[in-house]
Amino acid sequence: MRGLKVLKIGPVASVQDLGRPGLLDQGVSRGGAADQLALAEGAALLRQDQGLAALEMGGMGGVFEAICPLRVALTGAPMAATLDGTALAWNASHRMEAGQRLEIGPARRGVYGYLHLGGGVDTEPVLGARSAHLAAGLGQAVTVGDVLPAGDDHAAEVGLTLAGQDRFQGGELRIVESFQSALFPPEVRARFGDTEFRRGARANRMGVEMLSDGEGFAAAGQLNILSEIIVPGDVQLTGDGKPFVLLREAQTTGGYPRIGTVLPCDLPKVAQAQAGVSLRFRWVSLEEGLGLQDKHDRELRALPGGCQPLLRDPGAMSDLLSYQLISGAVSALADPLITGEDT
C-alpha cells in the first residue's frame, strides 16, 4: 500500500473531495471540502484532477509518516509544517521519502488546512464520493493509526508554489435574492447589506453563526413558512433574527426564513473565517452573480498555469538528487566555436 500513516491528528480531520451531487431528494446534502478552492489549488500544485480527495484538517494538523516515496501538497489555512524537522513552505508541493515524518501544527490564519497526496487520498467511495459526512453517517473521522492510502500517481513534478487567494480575513460576501427574499421588507434587506457582522463561536461544516449589534432581521409571516429545499450559501434567520450562512453539510430542507444566498465562490471566506472576523454582505443581481461565478470558475481552471518553481536553498535540500541537475555536458578541451561537423 502507498500512503501516509497517521501518528497524531487533530480533533476535526476527515477525507474530503467535491462531495455528492444529486442526492438532495434522498435527504443527503452534497457535503465535500469546506474550502473547495483549496482542493483546486492542491490539484494544480500536483498536476492532477480537482476531484481527487484530500485530508481536511480543522484548526489543527497532525503527524504523518510516509510508508513509501510520494508527493504531497499543502493548501488552505496556513499551518506550520516541517518534514523531519525542516520547515516546509505552505501552498506548495513537496516530496516525501519512505520513513520521513511530516508534522503540521495549528492554523496561523483561517480554519481548514488541506494535505493532498499525489494520486489523491484513495479511500473507498461511498455513494459516489470519498467525502466523510459524519452527520449523515457516511465515512468516518481520521484517527491515530489510520493509513491515508494514495492512489496511482501519474506525475512526478514537485517543488511548485502557488500564490493562494487570501480568504482568511473575512471581507465582502456577494449575495443574491432567493425564493424567500421577498418575505423581508426592502428596508430590512437594505439594513442587512449595511450591517457589519462578526463570525460567531457557533460554526462547523454545516453552517456559521453571524453576530451583529442592534436588532435582528425578521421576515413577514416567518412562523408560517413551509419547509423548502436548502442549498449551501443560503442565509437562514433563526427565530431571534440571527443569520447563519449554511455550508457544505447544510440540511436538505428547512423552515426558517432565508434572506438570500451567498455566491459559491465566496463560501470559502465564510468557512475560513475565524471567530470574531468581520464580514459584510453585498447584494448583487442574479445576472451579476452568474458572471462573478463564471469568472471564478475560469480562474480555477487556470490555476495550473499560475504555479511557479519553489525557491529553495540547495544546501538544505535532502531530496536534491531527485532533481535533474544537469541537462547536458561539454568537453573542457573542445573549442566551443567548432561544431561536431567540423572536427
N, C-alpha and C positions, 0 to 999 in steps of 0.2 A: 504493500500500500504506500502511496505517496501522500505527503501532507505534513501537518503540524500537530504535535501532541500538546494538549493544554495542561500546563503545570500550575497555573494560577489564573483566575478570571474574576472580573468584576461582577457585581450582582445583577446587572441588566445587560446580558450579552446573548445574541441569538444570530442564527444564519438568516440572511435576508436577500431577496432578489427583487424583481419588479412586481411580484405579487400575483394574485389570481383574478384576472378579469373574467367577467361574465357569469359570476355566481351569486349576484345580489338577490336574484329571485329565489335562491335556495337558502338565504339567510347568512351567506358568507361574504363578508366585505373583502375587498381586494387585498388589503394588507401590503406587505412589501417594505422596502427600506424607508425609514423616516425621512432621509435625505436622499432623494433619487439622483440629485446632481452628483453626489459623492460616488454613486455607482458608476456613472458615466465617466467621471474623472479617473477612477481606478482602471476602468476598461481601456481608456485612452493610454494611460501610462504603461499598461501591459500589452497593448496592441491586441485586444481581444473583445469579444462581444459584450455589449452593455447588459445583456440579460443574464450573465453569469452571476452566481451568488457570491456574497462576501460575508465576513463576520462583522456584525454591527455591535459596537461597544458603547453603552450608555454611561457617560460620565467617567468611566474608569476602564483601563485596558486589562492587561494580564501578562503572563509569561508563557512563551511558546517555544517548543524545541522542534527543530526540523528533523524529520526521520529520513530525509533524502534531500539532495540538492533541489532547490526550487526558487522561483521568482516570487516576490511579494511587492505590494504597493500599499501606501498609507494615505488615506484621504479623509475628508470630513473635518470634524472638530479637531484642531491641532492638539496632540498629546506628546509628551516627552517619550522618545523611543530610542533604545540602544540595541545594538547587536553585539553580543559578547562584550558589553561594556563600552563600545564605541558608539557615539551619538549618530543617529540617522536623521536625514532630512525628511520632513513631512511633505506631503503632496509630491511624492517621488517614488520611483521603483528601485528595488534592491535585489541582490542575490543572496540566498542563504545556502550554506553547505550543511550536509548531514551533521547533526550534533550541535549546531550553533543554536544559541538561545536569543530570542527576540523578547525584549521587555518593553511594555507600553504602560505608561503611567496615567495620571488623571488628566482630564481635559483642561487645557490652559484657557481656551475660549470655546464657546458653544457647548453642545451636549453629546452628540453622536459622532464617534470616530469609526473608521472602517479599515479593516485589514483584508486585502484582496490577495488571492493566490493565483499564480499562473495556471490557467485551466479552470479557474473558479473553484469554490467550495462545492464538492461533488457529493453532497448528501442525497439520500433517496427522495425523489419528488413525492409530494402528497397533493392530490387534486391538481396536478399540473404545475406545481411550483415547489421550490425548496424553502420558501419563506416560512419561518415559525410564526404562528398566530396563536399565542398561548390562550387568549380569551376564548377562542373558538375551538380549543383543544387540538390544534394542528401543530405538529412538531413539538420541540421541547427546548428549554433553555440550555445553553452550553455550560458544562460543568467541568471541574477538575478531573483529569483522566481521560476526557474525550479526545478523539483524534479528528481533526478537521481534514477530511480527505480532499486531495487535489485532483481535479480532472486532467485529462490529457492536455498538455501544454504544447502548442504548435509554434510557439515563438521562442526567441532566446534573448531578445534585447532587454537590457536593464540600464540603470543609470540615467533615467529620464526624469525630468521635473516639469511641473505644470503650474502656472500662476492661477491658483484656485480663486474662484469668486468668493468674496468675503460676504458671508450671510450669517455672521456670528454676533453682530452688534445690534440686531433689531432693525428698525427703519420703517420704510413705507411698504404697505401691503395693498396691492391693487385688488379691488373688489367689484363684482358685477351684481346687478339685481337678479334675483332668482324668483321661484314660484311664489314665495310669501312676502317679498319685499313690499308689495303694495299694502299689506296689513299695517305697516308702520307709517304714520303720518309723515309728510315731506319734511316737517321741521325736526322730527326725531331722526330721520335719515341724515339730514344735514348736520345735526349735532353729533351724530355718530362719527361722521367724517372729520369733524373739527376737534374731536376729543383725543387727547394723548393717553394711551394705555400703557400699562406695565404688565409684563408676563407674571402671572401669579405662581404660587407654590404648587398648585394642583395641576399636574401635567404628566402625561405619559404618551404612549403611542396612539392612544385613542383620541386625545384632544388636549388643548392648552387653555387654561383659565386666563382671562384678560381683566385686569383691575383698572379702575379709574376713579377720580374724585367726582363728587356730585351724584345726582340721581341716576337710576338705571334706565334701560331702554325697553319700553313696553309696546306691544302690538295691540291693535284693536281686536277684541274678542279672542284673546290668546288662550283662554280656558276652553274654548270650543274647537280648537284646531284638530283635525283628524291626523292620525299618524301617516306620514308620507315617506317616500324614499329619501335616503341621506347619501351624500357623496362627500369625499374628502374636500376640505375647503369651506364647507358650509359653516356659517357663523350662527350658532344656536344661542338663544337667550333663555336663561333659566327664569324661574318664577320671580326672582328679585331683580330681574333685568340685567344680570351679569352675562357678558358674552363668553362663549367658548368656541375657539376655532377647532373644528374637527379634523383629525389627521388620518393616517393610512388605515388604522384599525377602528374607524368610526363605526357605530352601529349602522345597520342597513336601513332601519326606519326609525322615525321619531316624531313625537307630538309637540315638542317645544317649538316656538316660532323661530324662523330663520330670516335674518335681515338681509342676507346676501351670501355670496360665495367668493372666496379668495381664489385668485388665479392659481392653477397648479404650479406654475413657475415660481411663485412666491412662497409656497408652503415650506421649502427648506429654511427660510428665515424664521418661520414660526417654530418649527421643530428644533432648530438650533439655538433659539433664544434662551438664555439663562434667566433665572428668576430675577425680576426687577428691571430687566432690559426694556427700553422704551419702544413701542410700536404704534404706528398710526395707519388708519385705513384711508385709501383714496378711491372714490367712486370713479369708475370708467364705464363707458358704454360697452355693450356686448361686442360690437364691431371692433372697438379699440382693444378689448381684451383678447379677442381672437388673433388680432395682429401681433400683440405682445407675446402671446403664447407661441405663435408660429415662429417669431424671431428667436425665442428661447430654444425651440426645438432645432432650428437650424444651427444655432450656436453649439448645441450638444453634439450634433453630427460633425461639427468642425473641430471638436476638441483634440483629436489625434494630431492635427496639424499644428496645434499650439504647444506641443511637447518640445522641450529643449534638453540638450545634454546637461546632466547634473555636474557642476564643477566640484571636483574632489581633489584632495591632496594625495598624490601618488604614494608618498611616504607612509600614509596611514591606511592604504587600501589593502586589506587582507586578500581580496579577490583580484588583485592586479593582473595575475597571469591568465585570468579568464577572458581578458580583453585582447583584441587584435592590436598589438603594439607596433608591428612592422608590416607594411603593405608591399615592400619591395626591397631590393638590395642592389648596390653598385660596387664595382671593384675600386679599391683605393688607388690602384695603379693605372687604371684606364683613363684616357683623355675623354672627359665628358662631352667634348665638342665633336667627337668622331663617332658616327653611328656604327652599328654592327655590320652594315653592308660594306663599309669602307675598310674594315680590318681584315 
